[in-house]
Amino acid sequence: MKLRPLNDRVLIKRAEEDVKTAGGIIIPDTATEKPMQGIVMGVGPGARDEKGDRVACAVQTGDKVLFGKWSGTEVTLDGQELLIMNESDIMAVLVDKPAKKAKKGKKAA
């Protein structure tokens, strides 16, 4: 089954969390918090402005995003747990780019 979000809604799959600590202890599902990161699986066409024109969403399918702990509505589609939320509930897009190296300054005399 396919799902297409409407207006400025976004379909997100939560990121997988580690279930082991660094020491090798397995944490049960009931003791873990749900991750606040996910991958955008689908995006609606965008909201409408005052003139009735579409304003495209800033996120796109495949983006890794950060959202609020209690954001969105959980839905199960083909056995997969997903979230549907408004684009405004997304706080940031996570970008995997290496940090720029600091420039070397002149040596003090």
Buried (B, 14 or more C-beta within 10 A) or exposed (E): EEEEBEBBBBBBBBBEEEEEEEEEEEEEEEEEEBBBBBBBBBBBBBBEEEEEEEEEBEBEEEBBBBBEEEBBEEEEBEEEEBBBBBBEBBEEEEEEEEEEEEEEEEEEE
